[in-house]
Amino acid sequence: MVIINYLYIGIDDTDSPDGMCTTYLACHIIRKLEENDIDIVGYPRLIRLNPFARFKTRGNGGVSFKIINDEKADLAKKIVLDEVSALSMFDCDNTNPGVIFYDGEITSEMEDYAFRAIYEFITIDEAEEFGKSVGCEIHKFKKGRGIIGSIAAISLPLSDYTYELLTYRNPENYGTKRQIDYDSVIKMDKETFPDTFENVDYAENYIAIEPKTPCPVLYGIRSNDDLILNKALDIVKVNEPIDDYCIFLTNQHTDMHIQNADNISQMKQYGCYEISVTVKDKPHVIDGGHMFFTVFDETGEIECAAYEPTKDFRAIVSHLRPGDIIKLYGGIGEQNTFNIEKFQVLELNDIEYKNPVCECGKRMTSAGKDKGFKCKKCGKRIKSSQKVSIKIDRFLNNGQFYETPVSARRHLSKPLCRM
């Protein structure tokens, strides 16, 4: 039996809000490796980390790939480090690249670290200490925060995964409007959904494959099937050159960031959870369009939010009422507010208690505390102070899921079309 030894390469934190993309850098490096007869094994990986981490890159994702660890390994390392040095956005204070080389087996200890990077907050010092303990070769640029995601990107096991096809622009077109034929995107969506998904938000008239930042990405198509992406690539038309493209294996849209919480007291700030709770008060909107309400269980309560960018999702949330039991999916941000990604109705409170209706058809009013009810129309009185229960129609349905629109969905959030 031939045992193949691999060199794992992880890269993160090379971009900034004003440009670059770690996936583009990885694609560029892969082409450089190919020019030197060094092929990667399988697809490169795009691994999204905790969306609520305090310090994160634009998409909070690290990339990794592996090659056969042979006599060309040192050349591969040089190419990687040279390209990271040449293309990273070092002018940005928050860009702190990290590169990891690792030539051992991926251990359960490393897998546990990767899940921590998705669930929690890991410091640079913690990542460096851990990397050294398992034998990683560590390269830090500036503060080197990227080593956190680089180790996670090579270590994370993928029991559930998706693919993303990313196409890239010629450098002279960076920062200009992308020349994508939107009609062709809709055609692609109709011909490839649900194998591809999140292409178009029809309710918001939003083309979701097009980034809104000045990065090198021209468009990205997400899919459950890598083979369908070639068909999608052929259908989408653009009126500018495609510099290159690459398909990544990724944990996007898997809900991998979601942990089960038995109760509210178990949840921590910057974590992402699935939890069953009861609605305490009616959702309300504040200036700016953000919607808030409170939920509770036997251990406490927490404020929940459907922010303005979630658009019509807020109208759905507005139909919640006190007493509804729901399962929430989302995370806890800077303000200790639970940011909702989706929710499932477990049990609707569809009973209201009202004053009884008089024989004359008029709803009665209270005659005073413990003095029963009286009718203002005919004067009839009854001694009982007990209100009557009335079953009401609800907009929401028991058992049904409701999710934020494509335009507001997080990279890791699993859409209903994948559930």
PyMOL commands that set and color helices and strands:
alter all, ss='L'
color gray80, all
select helices_A, chain A and resi 22-35+73-87+108-119+124-134+146-155+171-173+182-192+228-235+264-266+308-310+313-317+406-408+416-418
alter helices_A, ss='H'
color red, helices_A
select strands_A, chain A and resi 6-12+45-48+61-68+98-102+137-140+162-169+196-197+200-201+206-207+217-223+242-250+259-260+272-279+284-285+291-297+300-306+325-332+338-347+351-354+365-366+373-374+381-382+388-391+401-403
alter strands_A, ss='S'
color yellow, strands_A
deselect
rebuild
show_as cartoon
